[in-house]
């Protein structure tokens, strides 16, 4: 494939699938991109032009992956994932930390196994009166393994949706404690039930909570007895689709907006209900002010009071 054909293919994909496709002057963008790549001889000579075109879409989430970068995203993740933990805090508050995850299916399976074990560790035989779900430093990846771990806390039924540029949407839902999309439930099967599925939940966020991490945050929005703490999320609560190119590179194009269970869409940083600045070095230490604030709220709730 010639450099011009390669670049034209990338631009065609952007125009067909970008969530902002109706807000872009495509003839102008295409003329400018082809002019910049006039001397290109190979597909790799057009990479910088493609990156600039993606930036012009203005969604702040679309990316270009070189063949090497694309190959890395398909590698297996580690069997044990750092930061994916659960424990019970004083007062019978369950604490669950959910980092981001990406990679091949075996690594995603490992995430679900480890995450569900972390829920059990925090649950302690159904004794948790409330939950802290820590999404700080969750930079995204694949939503569905995170969703499969958190499903028992989200509640049954619709918990959000993907909204397309034409206004149509595809709901995310929980059925029998497993996530589903477009009428199909996840391959991981139902999670074990928690003792109190309607217990209050405090969700922690910061400026590194991004992409799929923000989608999980959106799934908690509108859930009864749920409050968020920390600082505003990164600001890309949108969904990307992968589009491979002929030389092994790929476009990660933002194709949808995330919407919560009430139908509200998101496309910018999501502020917490309660701003609790916490230095990065203090996260998950005895100096973690966001955990302290969330714990105070939970212990003041009727579900935890007097236990």
Rosetta blueprint (number, residue, H / E / L):
1 X L
2 X L
3 X H
4 X H
5 X H
6 X H
7 X H
8 X H
9 X H
10 X H
11 X H
12 X H
13 X H
14 X H
15 X H
16 X H
17 X H
18 X L
19 X L
20 X L
21 X H
22 X H
23 X H
24 X L
25 X L
26 X H
27 X H
28 X H
29 X H
30 X H
31 X H
32 X H
33 X H
34 X H
35 X H
36 X H
37 X L
38 X L
39 X L
40 X L
41 X L
42 X L
43 X H
44 X H
45 X H
46 X H
47 X H
48 X H
49 X H
50 X H
51 X H
52 X H
53 X H
54 X H
55 X H
56 X H
57 X H
58 X L
59 X L
60 X L
61 X L
62 X L
63 X E
64 X E
65 X E
66 X L
67 X H
68 X H
69 X H
70 X H
71 X H
72 X H
73 X H
74 X L
75 X L
76 X L
77 X L
78 X L
79 X L
80 X L
81 X L
82 X L
83 X L
84 X L
85 X E
86 X E
87 X E
88 X E
89 X E
90 X L
91 X L
92 X L
93 X E
94 X E
95 X E
96 X E
97 X E
98 X L
99 X L
100 X L
101 X E
102 X L
103 X L
104 X L
105 X H
106 X H
107 X H
108 X H
109 X H
110 X H
111 X H
112 X H
113 X H
114 X H
115 X H
116 X H
117 X H
118 X H
119 X H
120 X H
121 X H
122 X H
123 X H
124 X L
125 X L
126 X L
127 X L
128 X L
129 X L
130 X E
131 X E
132 X E
133 X E
134 X E
135 X L
136 X L
137 X L
138 X L
139 X L
140 X L
141 X E
142 X L
143 X H
144 X H
145 X H
146 X H
147 X H
148 X H
149 X H
150 X H
151 X H
152 X H
153 X H
154 X H
155 X L
156 X L
157 X E
158 X E
159 X E
160 X E
161 X E
162 X E
163 X E
164 X L
165 X L
166 X L
167 X L
168 X L
169 X E
170 X E
171 X E
172 X E
173 X E
174 X E
175 X E
176 X L
177 X L
178 X E
179 X E
180 X E
181 X E
182 X L
183 X L
184 X E
185 X E
186 X L
187 X L
188 X L
189 X L
190 X L
191 X L
192 X L
193 X L
194 X L
195 X L
196 X L
197 X L
198 X L
199 X L
200 X E
201 X E
202 X E
203 X E
204 X E
205 X E
206 X L
207 X L
208 X L
209 X L
210 X L
211 X L
212 X H
213 X H
214 X H
215 X H
216 X H
217 X H
218 X H
219 X H
220 X H
221 X L
222 X L
223 X L
224 X L
225 X L
226 X E
227 X E
228 X E
229 X E
230 X E
231 X L
232 X L
233 X L
234 X L
235 X L
236 X L
237 X L
238 X E
239 X E
240 X E
241 X E
242 X E
243 X E
244 X E
245 X L
246 X L
247 X L
248 X L
249 X L
250 X E
251 X E
252 X E
253 X E
254 X E
255 X E
256 X E
257 X E
258 X E
259 X E
260 X E
261 X L
262 X L
263 X L
264 X L
265 X E
266 X E
267 X L
268 X L
269 X L
270 X L
271 X L
272 X L
273 X L
274 X E
275 X E
276 X L
277 X L
278 X L
279 X L
280 X H
281 X H
282 X H
283 X L
284 X L
285 X L
286 X L
287 X L
288 X L
289 X H
290 X H
291 X H
292 X H
293 X H
294 X H
295 X H
296 X H
297 X H
298 X H
299 X H
300 X L
301 X L
302 X L
303 X L
304 X L
305 X L
306 X L
307 X L
